[in-house]
């Protein structure tokens, strides 16, 4: 459509005054998608940006951001068909706004005229008023040709499965019987699961408290203290969150403390502790009666560990340090139990972090595998004879999981794998793996290693 025609369509779009209220939300979502897609920032960093949005608007902006990134391979294909040629690098934020608009028109129940009008008005919030006719024309054209454009976008494997081709191929090779279920679960919205602090309440007591507050939930399978909410809530509205009665933690992540099973009086090391969910859970299970050291390399993330411990009323020693190169007082001690939750591709938690599909590259895998091996070799000497180390990832790739542990066992003659005969997950050659959606959990791998007495 020529620019002049597009401009005449936009002269006074229906609902433009109402659209102005939602323009800030669309602009915020577009900026977040732009930050991930073009600048390579993680969603966790983007969510930390200050936003002058009301709570309900912030929730909608998050829905538009996460939803757009989940559908990005398909939406990108549609946008490319509509644009015919890419926008300039300086205008990739406008492209991000188009993607957000397409997501609304594809998935949400926002009335089409409202979605278009709000998206067009958001262009001005991005300080790109020249693009208003373009956004209006493209979104209206999509409405006219929706079926054809979406069908064409789904002709490619990436457009159909919404996964990068390298990762899709890996899942097909590593999980031939499960890859379709993994992909479907990874593209779905995750549940919100809480971990009840047993020092403050029991799960049954907290479920009753939920009911009194007008909310509801059910026990998370395979966990000791997990409750899955029937509908997600902002943490500020979760009953008892501020006072430390509960924490937000995926059911699969809650398995770590249960497997480690630290007992009161033991010396424990959480070697990659941030943001502190597993640290806190280990302490809660032992009634806060552990000599626990929480180590993390990132001082900003270590601050979050301290904040979580303070909210929950728990005590631990927090130290900035590198598990790949232990040094200082904490590295001179010997621990009865060690949790080593290593950096990984995070391919098991994509449903919570859809930016992983965009940011992670196949070339990242060897470097991460090397870091994991170095951490294993460096932390193992800190384990006391007769102690145990729990190795964990949120990855689905064997080289980060059972193959990594097999290599470690071949190097360390005083290490032995403990059999995890448990009712959840899939037994691997070494360790155990959960897949996304199984029991409501994300994808995690755990291997428990014992040191000869």
C-alpha positions as CSV (number, residue, x, y, z in Angstrom):
1,X,0.0,0.0,0.0
2,X,1.5,3.4,-0.9
3,X,2.3,5.7,2.0
4,X,-0.3,8.2,1.1
5,X,-3.1,5.5,1.1
6,X,-1.8,4.3,4.5
7,X,-1.9,7.8,5.9
8,X,-5.5,8.3,4.8
9,X,-6.5,5.1,6.6
10,X,-4.9,6.4,9.7
11,X,-6.3,10.0,9.6
12,X,-8.4,9.3,12.7
13,X,-8.4,5.5,13.5
14,X,-11.4,4.3,15.5
15,X,-10.9,4.3,19.3
16,X,-7.7,6.4,19.1
17,X,-8.4,8.1,22.4
18,X,-8.9,4.7,24.1
19,X,-5.8,3.5,22.3
20,X,-3.7,6.2,23.9
21,X,-4.2,4.5,27.3
22,X,-2.8,1.3,26.0
23,X,0.0,2.9,23.8
24,X,2.4,3.0,26.7
25,X,1.9,-0.7,27.4
26,X,2.6,-1.6,23.7
27,X,5.6,0.7,23.6
28,X,7.0,-0.9,26.8
29,X,6.6,-4.3,25.3
30,X,8.2,-3.2,22.0
31,X,11.2,-1.8,23.9
32,X,11.6,-5.1,25.8
33,X,11.4,-7.2,22.6
34,X,13.8,-4.8,20.9
35,X,16.2,-5.1,23.8
36,X,16.2,-8.9,23.6
37,X,16.0,-9.3,19.8
38,X,18.4,-6.6,18.7
39,X,20.6,-5.8,21.7
40,X,20.9,-9.4,23.0
41,X,19.8,-8.6,26.6
42,X,18.1,-11.2,28.7
43,X,14.5,-10.9,29.8
44,X,15.6,-11.0,33.4
45,X,17.6,-7.8,32.8
46,X,14.9,-6.1,30.8
47,X,12.3,-6.8,33.5
48,X,14.5,-5.0,35.9
49,X,14.3,-1.8,33.9
50,X,12.1,0.9,35.6
51,X,8.8,1.2,34.0
52,X,6.3,4.1,34.6
53,X,3.3,1.7,34.4
54,X,0.5,0.8,36.8
55,X,0.5,-2.8,38.1
56,X,-2.2,-4.0,35.7
57,X,-0.5,-2.3,32.7
58,X,2.9,-3.9,33.8
59,X,1.2,-7.3,33.7
60,X,-0.2,-6.7,30.2
61,X,3.2,-5.5,29.0
62,X,4.8,-8.7,30.4
63,X,2.2,-10.8,28.6
64,X,2.8,-9.1,25.3
65,X,6.6,-9.3,25.7
66,X,6.7,-13.0,26.7
67,X,4.0,-14.0,24.2
68,X,5.8,-12.2,21.3
69,X,9.1,-13.9,22.1
70,X,7.4,-17.3,22.4
71,X,5.9,-16.9,18.9
72,X,8.9,-15.0,17.5
73,X,10.0,-17.4,14.7
74,X,6.5,-17.4,13.3
75,X,5.8,-13.7,13.8
76,X,9.2,-12.8,12.3
77,X,8.3,-14.7,9.1
78,X,4.9,-12.9,8.9
79,X,6.6,-9.6,9.5
80,X,9.1,-10.2,6.7
81,X,6.4,-11.0,4.3
82,X,4.6,-7.8,5.2
83,X,7.6,-5.6,5.2
84,X,9.2,-7.0,2.0
85,X,12.5,-5.3,3.0
86,X,13.9,-4.9,6.6
87,X,13.8,-1.6,8.4
88,X,17.0,0.2,9.1
89,X,19.0,-0.8,12.2
90,X,18.0,2.4,14.0
91,X,14.3,1.5,13.4
92,X,14.3,-2.1,14.8
93,X,12.2,-0.8,17.7
94,X,9.4,-0.1,15.2
95,X,9.9,-3.7,13.9
96,X,9.5,-4.9,17.4
97,X,6.3,-3.0,17.8
98,X,5.0,-4.6,14.6
99,X,5.8,-8.0,16.1
100,X,3.9,-7.1,19.3
101,X,0.9,-6.0,17.2
102,X,1.0,-9.2,15.3
103,X,1.0,-11.2,18.5
104,X,-2.1,-9.4,19.7
105,X,-3.9,-10.1,16.5
106,X,-2.8,-13.7,16.4
107,X,-3.3,-14.9,20.0
108,X,-5.0,-12.4,22.3
109,X,-8.6,-11.5,22.7
110,X,-7.9,-7.8,22.3
111,X,-10.4,-6.5,19.7
112,X,-8.5,-6.1,16.4
113,X,-9.4,-2.4,16.0
114,X,-8.2,-1.7,19.5
115,X,-4.9,-3.6,19.0
116,X,-4.2,-1.8,15.8
117,X,-5.1,1.7,17.2
118,X,-3.0,1.2,20.3
119,X,-0.1,-0.1,18.3
120,X,-0.2,2.9,15.9
121,X,-0.4,5.3,18.9
122,X,2.6,3.5,20.5
123,X,4.7,4.5,17.5
124,X,4.6,8.1,18.8
125,X,5.7,6.8,22.3
126,X,8.8,5.4,20.5
127,X,9.4,8.9,18.9
128,X,9.0,7.5,15.4
129,X,5.8,9.3,14.2
130,X,6.8,8.7,10.6
131,X,6.1,5.0,11.1
132,X,2.5,5.3,12.2
133,X,1.1,4.9,8.6
134,X,3.4,1.9,8.1
135,X,2.3,0.1,11.3
136,X,-1.3,0.8,10.5
137,X,-1.1,-0.5,7.0
138,X,0.9,-3.6,7.9
139,X,-1.4,-4.7,10.7
140,X,-4.6,-4.0,8.7
141,X,-3.1,-6.0,5.8
142,X,-2.4,-8.9,8.2
143,X,-6.1,-8.9,9.3
144,X,-7.1,-9.2,5.6
145,X,-4.6,-11.9,4.8
146,X,-4.2,-13.6,8.1
147,X,-4.9,-17.2,7.1
148,X,-2.5,-17.2,4.1
149,X,0.3,-15.4,6.0
150,X,0.2,-17.7,9.0
151,X,-0.1,-20.9,6.8
152,X,3.0,-19.7,4.9
153,X,4.9,-19.0,8.1
154,X,4.2,-22.5,9.4
155,X,5.7,-24.1,6.3
156,X,9.1,-24.0,7.9
157,X,10.1,-26.1,10.9
158,X,11.0,-23.0,12.9
159,X,7.7,-21.3,12.1
160,X,5.7,-24.4,13.0
161,X,7.5,-25.5,16.2
162,X,8.7,-22.0,17.3
163,X,12.2,-23.3,18.0
164,X,15.6,-22.4,16.4
165,X,16.5,-25.1,14.0
166,X,19.7,-26.2,15.8
167,X,17.9,-26.8,19.1
168,X,15.0,-28.5,17.4
169,X,17.4,-30.9,15.7
170,X,19.2,-31.6,19.0
171,X,15.9,-32.4,20.8
172,X,14.9,-34.7,18.0
173,X,18.2,-36.5,18.3
174,X,18.4,-36.7,22.1
175,X,14.7,-37.2,22.8
176,X,13.3,-39.0,19.8
177,X,10.1,-40.1,21.6
178,X,9.6,-36.9,23.6
179,X,10.7,-34.0,21.5
180,X,7.2,-32.9,20.3
181,X,5.9,-32.9,23.9
182,X,9.0,-31.0,25.1
183,X,8.5,-28.4,22.4
184,X,4.8,-28.0,23.0
185,X,5.4,-27.6,26.8
186,X,8.2,-25.2,26.3
187,X,6.0,-23.0,24.1
188,X,3.2,-22.9,26.7
189,X,2.8,-20.6,29.7
190,X,4.3,-22.1,32.9
191,X,2.3,-22.6,36.1
192,X,3.1,-20.5,39.2
193,X,4.4,-22.8,42.0
194,X,5.1,-21.7,45.5
195,X,7.3,-23.3,48.1
196,X,5.9,-23.2,51.6
197,X,8.3,-22.3,54.4
198,X,7.9,-25.2,56.9
199,X,9.3,-23.0,59.6
200,X,6.2,-20.7,59.2
201,X,3.4,-23.0,58.0
202,X,2.4,-26.4,56.6
203,X,1.2,-26.9,53.1
204,X,-2.3,-27.7,54.4
205,X,-2.4,-24.6,56.5
206,X,-1.2,-22.5,53.6
207,X,-3.8,-24.0,51.2
208,X,-6.5,-23.0,53.8
209,X,-5.0,-19.5,53.9
210,X,-5.2,-19.3,50.1
211,X,-8.8,-20.2,50.2
212,X,-9.6,-17.5,52.7
213,X,-7.9,-15.0,50.5
214,X,-10.1,-15.9,47.5
215,X,-7.3,-17.9,45.7
216,X,-6.8,-21.6,45.3
217,X,-4.1,-24.1,44.6
218,X,-3.1,-27.7,44.9
219,X,0.0,-29.6,46.1
220,X,2.7,-29.9,43.5
221,X,3.4,-33.5,42.8
222,X,6.7,-35.0,44.0
223,X,7.6,-32.1,46.2
224,X,7.5,-31.8,50.0
225,X,6.4,-28.2,50.2
226,X,5.2,-27.2,46.7
227,X,1.8,-25.6,45.9
228,X,0.8,-24.8,42.4
229,X,-1.6,-21.8,42.1
230,X,-4.7,-22.1,40.0
231,X,-3.9,-18.7,38.5
232,X,-0.6,-16.7,38.6
233,X,-0.4,-13.7,40.9
234,X,2.0,-10.8,41.3
235,X,4.3,-11.7,44.1
236,X,3.1,-8.6,46.1
237,X,-0.4,-10.2,46.1
238,X,0.7,-13.7,47.1
239,X,-0.6,-14.3,50.7
240,X,2.3,-14.4,53.1
241,X,5.0,-13.7,50.6
242,X,6.3,-10.5,52.1
243,X,6.4,-12.1,55.6
244,X,8.4,-15.1,54.4
245,X,5.6,-17.8,54.5
246,X,6.2,-18.8,50.9
247,X,8.6,-18.3,48.0
248,X,8.1,-18.6,44.3
249,X,10.0,-21.7,42.9
250,X,9.3,-24.2,40.2
251,X,8.5,-27.7,41.4
252,X,11.5,-29.1,39.5
253,X,13.9,-26.7,41.3
254,X,12.4,-27.7,44.6
255,X,13.7,-31.3,44.1
256,X,17.3,-30.2,44.7
257,X,17.0,-29.6,48.4
258,X,15.0,-32.8,48.9
259,X,17.7,-34.9,47.1
260,X,20.6,-33.1,48.9
261,X,18.9,-33.8,52.2
262,X,21.1,-31.8,54.5
263,X,20.7,-32.5,58.2
264,X,21.0,-30.0,61.1
265,X,24.5,-29.4,62.2
266,X,26.1,-30.2,58.8
267,X,28.4,-27.8,56.9
268,X,26.9,-27.1,53.5
269,X,28.1,-25.3,50.4
270,X,25.9,-23.8,47.7
271,X,28.5,-23.1,45.2
272,X,26.5,-21.2,42.6
273,X,23.8,-19.8,44.9
274,X,22.1,-16.9,43.2
275,X,19.3,-16.0,43.3
276,X,19.0,-18.1,46.4
277,X,15.9,-20.2,46.1
278,X,17.7,-23.5,46.6
279,X,19.9,-22.0,49.3
280,X,16.8,-21.0,51.3
281,X,15.0,-24.3,50.7
282,X,18.1,-26.2,52.0
283,X,18.0,-24.1,55.2
284,X,14.2,-24.4,55.6
285,X,14.3,-28.2,55.5
286,X,16.9,-28.2,58.3
287,X,15.1,-25.7,60.5
288,X,17.8,-23.1,59.7
289,X,20.3,-25.2,61.7
290,X,23.1,-25.5,59.2
291,X,26.5,-24.0,58.8
292,X,25.8,-23.0,55.2
293,X,28.0,-20.9,52.8
294,X,26.3,-19.4,49.7
295,X,28.8,-18.5,47.0
296,X,28.2,-16.6,43.8
297,X,30.5,-14.8,41.3
298,X,28.1,-12.0,40.6
299,X,27.8,-9.4,43.4
300,X,24.5,-8.0,42.2
301,X,23.0,-11.5,42.1
302,X,24.5,-12.3,45.5
303,X,22.6,-9.3,46.9
304,X,19.4,-11.1,45.8
305,X,20.5,-14.1,47.9
306,X,20.8,-11.9,50.9
307,X,17.4,-10.3,50.3
308,X,15.7,-13.7,50.0
309,X,17.3,-15.0,53.2
310,X,16.3,-11.8,55.1
311,X,12.7,-12.1,53.9
312,X,12.6,-15.7,55.0
313,X,14.3,-15.2,58.3
314,X,17.2,-17.5,57.4
315,X,20.9,-17.4,58.2
316,X,23.8,-18.2,55.9
317,X,27.3,-16.9,55.1
318,X,27.2,-15.2,51.7
319,X,30.5,-14.9,49.8
320,X,31.5,-13.5,46.4
321,X,33.6,-16.2,44.8
322,X,34.0,-18.4,41.7
323,X,33.2,-22.1,41.9
324,X,35.5,-22.6,38.9
325,X,38.5,-21.2,40.9
326,X,37.8,-21.4,44.7
327,X,39.9,-19.2,46.9
328,X,39.7,-17.5,50.3
329,X,38.4,-18.8,53.6
330,X,35.4,-20.6,52.2
331,X,37.6,-22.6,49.9
332,X,39.7,-23.8,52.9
333,X,36.8,-25.6,54.5
334,X,35.5,-29.1,54.0
335,X,31.8,-29.6,53.5
336,X,29.4,-32.5,54.3
337,X,27.2,-31.6,51.4
338,X,27.6,-29.5,48.3
339,X,25.1,-28.2,45.8
340,X,26.6,-27.4,42.4
341,X,23.9,-25.8,40.3
342,X,26.0,-25.0,37.3
343,X,25.6,-22.4,34.5
344,X,24.0,-24.2,31.5
345,X,22.1,-23.6,28.3
346,X,18.8,-23.5,30.3
347,X,17.0,-25.4,27.6
348,X,14.7,-27.0,30.2
349,X,13.2,-23.7,31.3
350,X,12.4,-22.1,28.0
351,X,8.7,-21.8,28.9
352,X,9.7,-19.4,31.7
353,X,12.5,-17.7,29.7
354,X,11.4,-17.6,26.0
355,X,14.4,-15.3,25.3
356,X,16.6,-18.4,25.5
357,X,15.4,-19.5,22.1
358,X,16.8,-16.3,20.7
359,X,19.9,-15.7,22.8
360,X,21.3,-19.2,23.0
361,X,23.5,-20.4,20.2
362,X,24.8,-23.9,19.5
363,X,28.3,-22.6,19.7
364,X,27.6,-21.8,23.4
365,X,27.4,-25.4,24.4
366,X,31.1,-26.5,24.3
367,X,32.1,-23.4,26.3
368,X,29.4,-24.2,29.0
369,X,30.4,-27.8,29.1
370,X,34.0,-26.7,29.8
371,X,33.0,-24.4,32.6
372,X,30.9,-27.1,34.2
373,X,33.7,-29.6,34.1
374,X,36.1,-27.0,35.6
375,X,33.6,-26.3,38.4
376,X,33.2,-30.0,39.2
377,X,36.9,-30.6,39.4
378,X,37.5,-27.4,41.5
379,X,34.7,-28.0,44.0
380,X,35.1,-31.7,44.5
381,X,38.2,-31.3,46.7
382,X,36.1,-29.2,49.1
383,X,33.8,-32.2,49.8
384,X,34.6,-34.1,53.0
385,X,35.2,-37.8,52.8
386,X,31.9,-39.6,53.1
387,X,30.0,-36.5,51.9
388,X,27.9,-36.0,48.9
389,X,27.7,-33.5,46.0
390,X,24.5,-32.8,44.1
391,X,25.2,-31.7,40.5
392,X,22.2,-29.9,38.8
393,X,21.3,-28.2,35.6
394,X,18.2,-26.8,33.9
395,X,19.3,-28.3,30.6
396,X,18.0,-31.0,28.4
397,X,21.3,-31.7,26.6
398,X,23.1,-34.9,27.5
399,X,26.6,-33.4,27.2
400,X,25.8,-31.0,30.1
401,X,24.1,-33.7,32.1
402,X,24.9,-37.5,32.1
403,X,27.8,-37.3,29.7
404,X,29.4,-34.6,31.8
405,X,29.0,-36.7,34.9
406,X,30.3,-39.8,33.2
407,X,33.4,-37.9,32.2
408,X,33.8,-36.6,35.8
409,X,33.5,-40.1,37.3
410,X,36.2,-41.3,34.9
411,X,38.5,-38.6,36.2
412,X,37.8,-38.9,39.9
413,X,38.5,-42.3,41.4
414,X,37.1,-41.4,44.8
415,X,33.7,-40.4,43.3
416,X,30.7,-42.7,42.9
417,X,27.2,-42.0,41.5
418,X,24.3,-42.6,43.9
419,X,21.2,-44.3,42.4
420,X,18.2,-41.9,42.4
421,X,15.4,-44.4,42.5
422,X,12.6,-41.8,42.6
423,X,9.0,-41.6,41.4
424,X,9.6,-38.6,39.1
425,X,11.6,-38.0,35.9
426,X,13.5,-40.4,33.6
427,X,16.5,-42.4,34.8
428,X,19.6,-41.7,32.7
429,X,22.8,-43.6,32.5
430,X,23.8,-41.5,35.5
431,X,21.4,-39.3,37.3
432,X,17.8,-38.4,36.6
433,X,16.1,-36.0,34.2
434,X,12.7,-34.2,34.4
435,X,11.1,-32.9,31.2
436,X,9.1,-29.7,30.9
437,X,5.4,-30.2,32.0
438,X,6.0,-33.5,33.7
439,X,4.2,-33.1,37.0
440,X,4.0,-29.4,36.2
441,X,7.8,-29.1,36.5
442,X,10.4,-27.5,34.3
443,X,13.3,-29.6,32.8
444,X,16.0,-30.3,35.3
445,X,18.8,-32.8,35.6
446,X,20.3,-34.1,38.9
447,X,23.1,-36.4,39.7
448,X,24.1,-37.2,43.3
449,X,27.8,-38.1,43.8
450,X,29.3,-39.6,46.9
451,X,33.0,-39.4,48.0
452,X,34.7,-42.4,49.5
453,X,35.0,-42.3,53.3
